[in-house]
Amino acid sequence: MKKITLSQRFWLTLLFSMPLIIQMLTMPLGWHYPGEKWVAFIATTVIMLLSARPYWSSAWAAFKHHRANMNTLVAVSTTVTYFYSLFALLTNRPEYFESAALVTLFVLLGDYLSERMSNHANDAVKKLMSLQAATAEVLRDGRFQILPLEEVVVGDRVRVEAGAKVPVDGKILTGTTEIDESLVTGESMPVPKKPGDTVIGATMNTTGLIEVQVTQTGKDTALAQIGEMMRKAQTSHAPIESLVDRVANIFVPAVLILALLTFAVWYVIIGVNITQAMLFGVSVIVIACPCALGLATPTALMVGMGRSARSGVLIKNGEILEKATKLQQIAFDKTGTLTKGKPVVTDVAGDRKQVLTVAAAVEQNISHPLAAAVRQAAEKEQIDVPSAINSKVIAGKGTAAEVAGHTYQVGNQRLISNQQNAEKWIKQATAWQQAGKTVSYVLKDREIIGVLAFKDLPKNHASRALNDLQKQGLTTAMISGDSEAAAETIAKQLGITQVIANVLPAKKVAAVKDLQAKGSTAFVGDGINDAPALAQADVGIAMGNGTDIAISSSDIVLTSGDLLGVPRAIALARKIFKRIKLNLFWAFIYNLLGIPIAAGVFAGLGLVLSPELAALAMAFSSVSVVTSALLLNYSKLKV
Amino acid sequence: MNVERVIVAVIVIALIIFISWWFFGKHQEQVQTAKQTKQAQSAVIKVHGGYSPATVVLKQGVPGQVKFEMHDQTACLSHVVFEQLGVDKDLTKQEVTTIDIPTDQPQTFNFACGMGMFHGKVIVK
């Protein structure tokens, strides 16, 4: 026999159930049609062969392995009611074919709906992957050709027109544009891009024509890695789930025993007739199907992780959710995480123009961030920077070079250790340092001619993000390599409670450990040098910049550098975990209340459940749990 | 109390004892080692009311596959999930579903059905 699909089976079962449903509805009116018992017998037999048999066969195979599951419950309840009704039909007693048929129908309905819904919940990854461009305009044999994406290799030059999707991860060679990266980072504003900047595959090039050198293809692209992480996260377990697993193994046999006891109490002790006692027993079996329990966690995880990913928060697995819920403290790396990591010149002592001119000349080819800040300041003030010769680095102190016959030096405190007449400069420098700035001295022929002050500015949204975190009940901390004064200033500005300054990069782990002694701690870092601290923290949050998302030591990756992602990530994790707990609670409650009602405990109050009503309740418990999970897509976040 | 009721009571008690022994008692579980050639190894797991065998053993260093043969038509076992591998496969789409198992180091991969009611494991050693 050719296999029929679940949906076909459901619709056929519904069709054959129609005569039974009509009988049920017209019975209270006293309407009967001739031979209705035999119609019920034939319709139910078809349903048993078509739809109940797979459950029987699966349950029997499980039974042989000493296992019982939801199929066991379906199989036992349908066989008992069907064969009892067959016996009743032949011996002219009241029969209950509709119970067997409708239990099957409703179990199928539950299966059918939850399968459709979990397919829907699983869409997120597929949708993400389908966003990739199928072709790319690649430079081959001296001209641009449209090729399928699979043929593009690392190093290729690809052209992306305005309004087209960026097909690959790469670096801009020529052209400027704005790119809409909302897909990967959740950031809704298009990001300006110039030559040298990186672009991410599947993002949208909005305004300009660019040419891009391919840096990653296939599995290595940011999009592919996000997809891979999401797949792993969605199939992961929350620790709370293992409780459910343990319960499930003993649950079904326990229900069978309970049903037998129900039957025995009603028949042997209370003394109702055997049919009534049997119906109570069967109702217990039917309502106890632990489907809702099994669906509660995976569906919520799947939907929650999908939603998080869309807003630029990648949560690596279900375990993190519980940890995020228990967090008490959150520590930030300073440079590059809380601050932009790009210092700017804020003050100049001495002849402003002269100091900036020579400093920019001496540091022309130096890649240090402070040197970049000097060049930027000179450029901003439209200073013509003369060329320097004999430029050299003085290890641990600064840089030296010759400009127009004089020797100039730019560097830190150590450069001026045995200087005369330096007090005035040092006094100014110290004042700036106390205000949280970094200083450089500029020397002409070994004599100080000026001082430069730099400041690394906090990122946009930094104070709002920290404020949100405090509202979430977290104590904030900052771990920094800066002097206490510099660190304190920025901490005060952002409203950070605790400052741990003078921390060498290698000692960050120890700093996190110290915090952990006081309570569960998250660490937020920019991912590369912070890896050990990220791994040490209870929850490691890496601020990605869209491409380096494969930071394996972190638990949560923010695909954008936006600090507001941190409170959002915590809020999302807490929300998903809460939903899982809520789902499990409802699933347990369904069984907890349903079983005694089905067993007839409240029969004295007139509250009883027939097997078919029990089946309907059971189907709806599964559906309600999946619906509640899907609602995670729409629930509001407080941040 | 009439005879009928006594007989029913006895049968119920007997059934309860049987269920407890059958499901809660200790029973030997089947373990299977994968069939192996020089270049590849594969193990077949039949899916019918559970996984048989529920535990398969692969040899380290030889590319390995586990093949799931679907014989079950109920929704319960329709998906197989390998948590560590990030694999979630629908077994009902084809008769045999093949899953590649990395065998570069000795470790155990747990798998379960979509609802986490059935479990099995693939041991690489």
Interface residues (C-beta under 8 A of the other chain):
Chain A: K3 L6 P54 Y55 S57 S58 A59 W60 A61 A62 F63 K64 H65 H66 R67 A68 N69 M70 N71 D111 Y112 S114 E115 S118 N122 E228 R231 K232 Q234 T235 S236 H237 E241 V244 D245 A248 I250 V252 P253 L256 I257 L260 L261 F263 A264 Y267 V268 G271 I274 P290 C291 G294 L295 T297 P298
Chain B: M1 R5 V6 V8 A9 V12 L15 I16 I19 S20 W22 F23 F24 G25 H27 H48 G49 G50 S52 A54 H71 D72 Q73 T74 A75 C76 L77 S78 V81 F82 E83 L85 G86 V87 D88 T92 A112 G114 M115 G116 M117 F118 H119
